[in-house]
Amino acid sequence: MIKEYDLKLTLRKSDIRKLRMGDIVYYSGVIHTLRDMGHRRVVNMAEQGKISEIPFQGLIGGALWHCGPIAEYIEDKNMWVVKSAGSTTSSRFSPLGAKMIEYLGIRITVGKGTMTKVAHEAMKKVGSCFLNTTGGCAAMYAEQIEAVENVYWTELGLPEACWVLKVNRLGPLIVGIDSCGNSLYDEMSETMRNNLEEAYVKYDLKDKYAYLPKRVPSGLI
């Protein structure tokens, strides 16, 4: 049975362990954004024993969003305002993301699509989960951002920087991978494959016209 949860700023392992694949989550609190270069830098620092030197310590045991927000700087108010905040594809972050989950104890990762099995294993070990956003809703998610608390590593470019955002009921988010390693993407993909095969037989289709878009390359799993 699908349940709905409100998660708050302090993320406890017990809060994450009770979530199940397919549940609906709304998250309120601080969330950090990182993309490719930010992931590499964090992992490099962690592997050099420099976790304490990462400037955004709130990510430890916190929430990560695979996102490069579009923000406007309001000079007379000395503040950033996020105009658009859509998730980027998460599968490519899987190897580095898995390391970040283990090194920093990240409790929730928000993104688009799925993450591969190396990330599933890290989530099972740490007590972490992956939450799916809905594509095409970047403007809506931007409205759920109350404030930009800080921004780090702007030398990487604004989309690649680490944005520290205060959000109010970010969502709805769907539990795409739970802390037991169950994957909604994998389950739905299997169902689709089975349904397609049945349709080919039922309608005596010689050519397979349908396919599963955006498959994760087999070498990444």
Buried (B, 14 or more C-beta within 10 A) or exposed (E): EEEEBEBEBEBEBEBBBEBBBBBBBBBBBBBBBBBBBBBBBBBEBBEEEEBEEBEBEBBBBBBBBBBBBBBEEEEEEEEBEBBBBBBBBBBBBBBBBBBBBBBBBBBBBBBBBBBBBBBBBBBBEBBBBBBBBBEEBBEBBBEBBEBBBBBBBEEBEBBBBBBBBBBEEBBBBBBBBBBBBBBBBBEBBEEEEEEBEEEBEEEEEEEEEEEEEEEBEEEEE
